[in-house]
Amino acid sequence: MNRPGTADIGFMAHAHLACSPLAVSDSLKEAETLCDERGGKLTPLRRKVLTLLLESEGPAKAYDLLEHLGEDGAAKPPSVYRSLDFLLEMGLAHKIESLNAYVACGHWKHGHAAVFLICDKCGTAGELHANDSVKKLTQEVESVNFKMRSAVIEIRGTCAACAA
């Protein structure tokens, strides 16, 4: 699923998710529905963390999120990490391990393995819809009787904008 204002070209650059308030609002409504369907609750803190991820121009570290949550001193590192864990569990966000950072998921409605293209020059991260590759990987994993819970594949290089 693509967010409003993004093209369905198989790759979604998270830098382009800094979208209009209406698009973020629509995404939050959809996220709340998905949480209900999946047995979770999008609490105010979880909603705020997801909002920050949706509005982020790139992958966000937990402490960067904390800085934007801490105006009243209520948000502490453990609560931010718990919120991020919840968003990961619900399929609403991904963790890019090599960056120790988080991004909102580009297609919430179905389970999938995340394939990220990370630019070494500008730091953007895009989520690639590598359906055929993920299907093949899943088949290979299942062929050795391994039950995959999730997968995050990170590909580092140079984005089209930086290569130009």
Secondary structure as the mmCIF struct_conf table of DSSP 4:
data_model
#
loop_
_struct_conf.conf_type_id
_struct_conf.id
_struct_conf.beg_label_comp_id
_struct_conf.beg_label_asym_id
_struct_conf.beg_label_seq_id
_struct_conf.end_label_comp_id
_struct_conf.end_label_asym_id
_struct_conf.end_label_seq_id
HELX_LH_PP_P HELX_LH_PP_P1 ASN A 2 ARG A 3
TURN_TY1_P TURN_TY1_P1 PRO A 4 GLY A 5
BEND BEND1 ILE A 9 GLY A 10
STRN STRN1 PHE A 11 ALA A 13
HELX_RH_3T_P HELX_RH_3T_P1 HIS A 14 LEU A 17
HELX_RH_AL_P HELX_RH_AL_P1 PRO A 21 GLU A 37
TURN_TY1_P TURN_TY1_P2 ARG A 38 GLY A 39
HELX_RH_AL_P HELX_RH_AL_P2 PRO A 44 GLU A 55
BEND BEND2 GLU A 57 GLY A 58
STRN STRN2 ALA A 60 ALA A 60
HELX_RH_AL_P HELX_RH_AL_P3 ALA A 62 LEU A 69
HELX_RH_3T_P HELX_RH_3T_P2 GLY A 70 ASP A 72
BEND BEND3 GLY A 73 GLY A 73
HELX_RH_AL_P HELX_RH_AL_P4 PRO A 77 GLU A 89
TURN_TY1_P TURN_TY1_P3 MET A 90 GLY A 91
BEND BEND4 LEU A 92 LEU A 92
STRN STRN3 ALA A 93 ILE A 96
HELX_RH_3T_P HELX_RH_3T_P3 GLU A 97 LEU A 99
TURN_TY1_P TURN_TY1_P4 ASN A 100 ASN A 100
STRN STRN4 ALA A 101 ALA A 104
BEND BEND5 GLY A 106 GLY A 106
TURN_TY1_P TURN_TY1_P5 TRP A 108 LYS A 109
BEND BEND6 HIS A 110 HIS A 110
STRN STRN5 ALA A 114 CYS A 119
TURN_TY1_P TURN_TY1_P6 ASP A 120 CYS A 122
STRN STRN6 ALA A 125 LEU A 128
HELX_RH_AL_P HELX_RH_AL_P5 ASN A 131 SER A 143
TURN_TY1_P TURN_TY1_P7 VAL A 144 ASN A 145
STRN STRN7 VAL A 152 GLY A 157
HELX_RH_AL_P HELX_RH_AL_P6 ALA A 160 ALA A 163
#
